[in-house]
């Protein structure tokens, strides 16, 4: 770089690192930057972090799950909000790459690490050793996006809504997919606890396979007191339940009310249109960005409420 620009290594370093307190003519600065662009120079993150005493990268660890539009919106709004604060977002899909998130953190030297699920104490210690000033979720606090809490809330809201529509015998339909086991378990826990709170008969869980929901629908409608409403883990499961209900000659919602979650764009075009729960991923991304920026600046973030940006979208299916 020094040879290409015709200046000393020290001066080139001052320009590339924007070192304060240096008086460098604009023509000289422009020549160095032009040479850097021609050579394709990319700053080395950890080295710059050492010089500044703090990095500019935020690492977001995502669970190895099917990524729907809600997560995509969250990532986009989070990245945009962090860029405005001079920070760069890097996402890491847990379980999908050879390196552990701790190895990635050691390479990137992030100023902050955020996850959808709580990190272990060992992971938190490793992140902090790599230079992370903030790690979210923070144990014992409401700071950060905690997927466990959000999932339980969705299940609770489904049962609360169905009870409000007069249903007392409610079931939960979950996908028979190991990748979504954690999510489905959290949503079912929320539905089960809400059922107990309302004094309902136990909310039982039925698995829906990739072949369809015919067996699940037949099981939940059997017996002297058949289930009258199904809270589904997600809209995809709800579509399968709707199809199975039609095949069984059931009227939706008269015989069986069906409710999804995640509000996929095609939910409104189901037959009948699907009642679902919408999660505002963009709002969640902005809240997470604000929390990270405030904590990095040693400010106390506003209270975090998991209900923010989550709402029932009522349609004909329930």
C-alpha positions, 0 to 999 in steps of 0.5 A, spaced: 500 500 500 505 504 501 509 503 495 503 504 491 501 510 494 508 513 494 507 515 502 510 512 508 507 506 511 506 510 518 502 516 513 498 510 510 496 507 516 494 514 519 489 515 513 486 508 513 485 508 520 482 515 520 487 517 526 485 523 530 490 528 531 493 528 524 494 534 519 494 530 512 492 534 506 486 532 503 490 531 496 494 526 500 489 523 503 485 522 496 491 519 493 492 514 499 484 512 498 485 511 491 491 506 491 487 502 497 481 502 492 485 500 486 488 494 490 482 492 493 484 493 500 479 491 506 481 493 513 482 487 518 477 487 523 480 485 529 486 489 528 482 495 527 478 493 534 485 493 537 487 500 535 480 503 537 479 499 543 473 497 541 470 493 534 464 495 530 461 488 528 455 486 531 454 478 531 447 475 531 447 468 532 441 465 529 438 458 531 438 452 525 431 453 524 427 454 517 428 462 516 421 465 515 419 472 513 419 475 520 426 473 521 428 476 514 425 482 516 428 482 523 435 482 520 434 487 515 431 492 520 437 490 525 442 491 520 439 498 517 439 501 524 446 498 526 449 501 520 446 508 522 450 507 528 456 506 525 456 498 526 456 492 522 451 486 523 454 479 521 449 473 522 451 466 524 447 460 523 448 455 529 449 448 527 450 450 519 457 451 519 463 448 521 466 453 526 462 454 533 460 461 534 465 462 539 471 461 534 467 466 529 467 471 535 474 470 536 476 472 528 471 478 528 472 481 535 465 483 535 463 489 540 456 485 541 453 478 540 446 477 540 442 471 540 435 468 539 436 463 545 440 464 551 447 463 551 451 458 556 455 462 561 461 459 558 459 462 551 458 469 554 465 468 558 468 467 551 465 472 547 467 477 553 474 475 552 474 476 545 472 483 546 464 483 546 462 489 551 455 486 550 452 479 550 444 478 549 440 475 552 442 477 558 441 472 564 436 475 569 434 481 565 429 483 560 434 485 555 434 482 548 430 478 544 429 471 547 426 466 543 423 462 549 419 467 551 416 469 545 414 462 543 411 461 549 407 468 548 404 466 541 401 459 544 398 463 550 395 468 545 392 463 541 389 459 546 386 466 549 383 468 543 380 461 542 377 461 549 374 468 547 371 465 541 367 460 546 372 454 545 373 449 551 376 443 548 382 445 544 388 442 542 395 444 539 398 441 532 405 441 532 410 439 526 413 432 526 420 436 524 426 435 529 429 442 527 423 445 530 422 441 536 425 447 540 420 452 537 414 447 537 415 445 545 415 453 547 409 454 543 406 448 546 408 450 553 405 457 552 398 454 550 398 448 555 399 454 561 394 458 558 389 452 558 390 451 565 389 458 567 383 458 563 381 451 567 380 448 560 381 440 560 388 439 558 391 441 551 394 435 548 399 436 543 398 432 536 404 431 531 403 433 524 407 429 519 410 431 512 404 427 509 399 431 512 394 432 518 389 426 516 391 422 522 392 428 527 385 431 525 381 424 526 385 423 533 383 429 536 375 429 533 374 422 536 371 420 543 365 423 546 368 430 547 371 432 540 376 437 540 373 444 537 379 448 536 386 447 534 392 452 535 397 450 530 404 451 531 405 455 525 401 457 518 404 451 514 401 446 520 394 450 519 394 449 512 395 441 513 390 441 518 385 445 514 386 440 508 385 434 513 378 437 515 376 438 508 377 431 507 374 429 513 367 433 511 368 437 517 366 445 517 371 450 519 370 453 523 363 450 525 365 443 527 373 445 528 376 452 528 383 452 526 388 458 528 395 459 525 401 463 527 407 467 524 402 470 519 405 468 512 403 472 506 398 467 503 394 466 510 389 470 507 388 466 501 387 459 505 380 456 504 377 459 509 382 465 510 386 463 516 386 466 523 393 467 525 398 471 529 403 476 526 409 478 529 412 484 527 420 482 525 422 489 523 419 492 530 423 487 533 429 488 529 429 496 531 428 494 539 434 489 539 438 495 535 436 500 540 437 495 546 444 494 543 446 501 542 444 503 549 448 498 552 454 499 548 453 507 550 452 505 558 445 507 558 439 503 560 434 501 554 427 502 555 423 496 558 422 490 553 415 488 552 414 481 548 407 483 547 410 489 542 409 487 535 405 481 536 397 481 534 392 476 533 389 477 525 382 474 526 379 471 519 374 466 518 378 460 520 377 461 527 
